[in-house]
Amino acid sequence: MAEDKKGGMTVAEAGRKGGVKVAQERGRAFYEQIGRKGGETVKAERGHEFYEQIGKKGGESVRAARGPEFYSQIGHKGGQKVRELIEQGKRMARETQKKEGGLDEMGNLKGSRRDED
């Protein structure tokens, strides 16, 4: 039924065209605002339990489609990303301290715990 043509355009095509026009006229902030309003309305009407239920349902659906190993894989990837970000932050701190003269002769930050050992 969504594909019924009247005037040479499907309902889906008309909706997409209208969405593009609204996006051009109103911009991203409009969508953020209406999304926030919609979320607040759903939260007020259905409560916290609703989000728990749909989250559980979605998780069960993903587990059925991809298997429990999928969660191990994405957990591992997330841990790797965190490790990379921590190392990047440490490198940036060392570079900043090096420029400011805050490193000892071993390349460690002066005043860090390593100095105390």
N, C-alpha and C positions, 0 to 999 in steps of 0.2 A: 504494500500500500504506500510506503514511503517513496516508491519509485514511480508513482502515477505521474504521467506527463500531462500538463495543461499549459498550452502556450509554448511548448518546446523546451521546458525546463522541469527537471524533477524537483521534488520537495527538498531533497538533500542539496542539490545544486543551488536552489534559491536560498536555503539557510546558510550555506557556505558563503555565498555572495553577500548576503546581508551582514554576516559576521565580519567579513573583510571590510565592508563599508563602515561599520560601527568602530572597528579597530582603528581605521584611518582617521575617523572624526574625533573619537574620544580618547584614544590612546590606552596605554597599559594601566595607568592609575584607575581608570574606570573599571576594568576587569578585576583589579585588586580589591576595589571598594565593594563591588557587588558580590564577589566571592566571600569577602569577610562578612558582609551582611547575611548572606545565605548560610554560612557556617554558624554564625551566632544564632540564627533562627532555628536551625536544626538542633544545636546544642540546647537551646531553651525548650524546644518541643519534646525532644527525645532523651536528653540527658546523657550522662557519662557512660552508662551501661550500653547504649547503642553503639558507641565507638568501640567498646570492648568486643561486642558481638561481631561487628563487621570486620574488625581486625583479626579475630579468631577465625572467622569464616574465610577470609582472604588467605591467611596463613595455611589453613587446611587445604585450600584449593591449590596453592603453590606447592605444598608438600606432595599432593596427589599428582600434580602435573610434572614436577621436576625431581621429586624424591628428596629424602632427608639429607643426602650428600650435598645438595645445593646449599643448604644453610652452612655446612662446614666450609664450603668453598668461599662463600661470600664473607663469612667471618674471618677466614684466613686473609682474604684480600683486604678487608678493612683493617686488620692488624698490621699488614704490611704498609698500608698507606699511612697509618698513624706513626709507625716507626720511621718512615721516610720524612714525614713532616717534622718529627722531633729532631732528626739528624740535620735537616735543612735549617731549623731554628738555631741549633747549636753552631752550625757552620757560620750562619749570619752573625751570631753573637761574637764568635771568635774573630771574624773579619772586622767587625766594628771595633772590638777591643784592640785588635792588632793596629788598626789605624790610629786609635787613641792612646796606644802604648800601654794597654792593660793586660798584656800577656807576659808570662815569665819566659825564661830561656828554653823551657821544654814545650812552649806553645800552649800552655794551660792558662786559663783565666786566673789573674791574680785575685786572691781573696776567696777562691773557690774551696770546696771541701778537700780537693786533692792536695792543696797547700798545707792543710792541717794534718794530713796523714803522715 
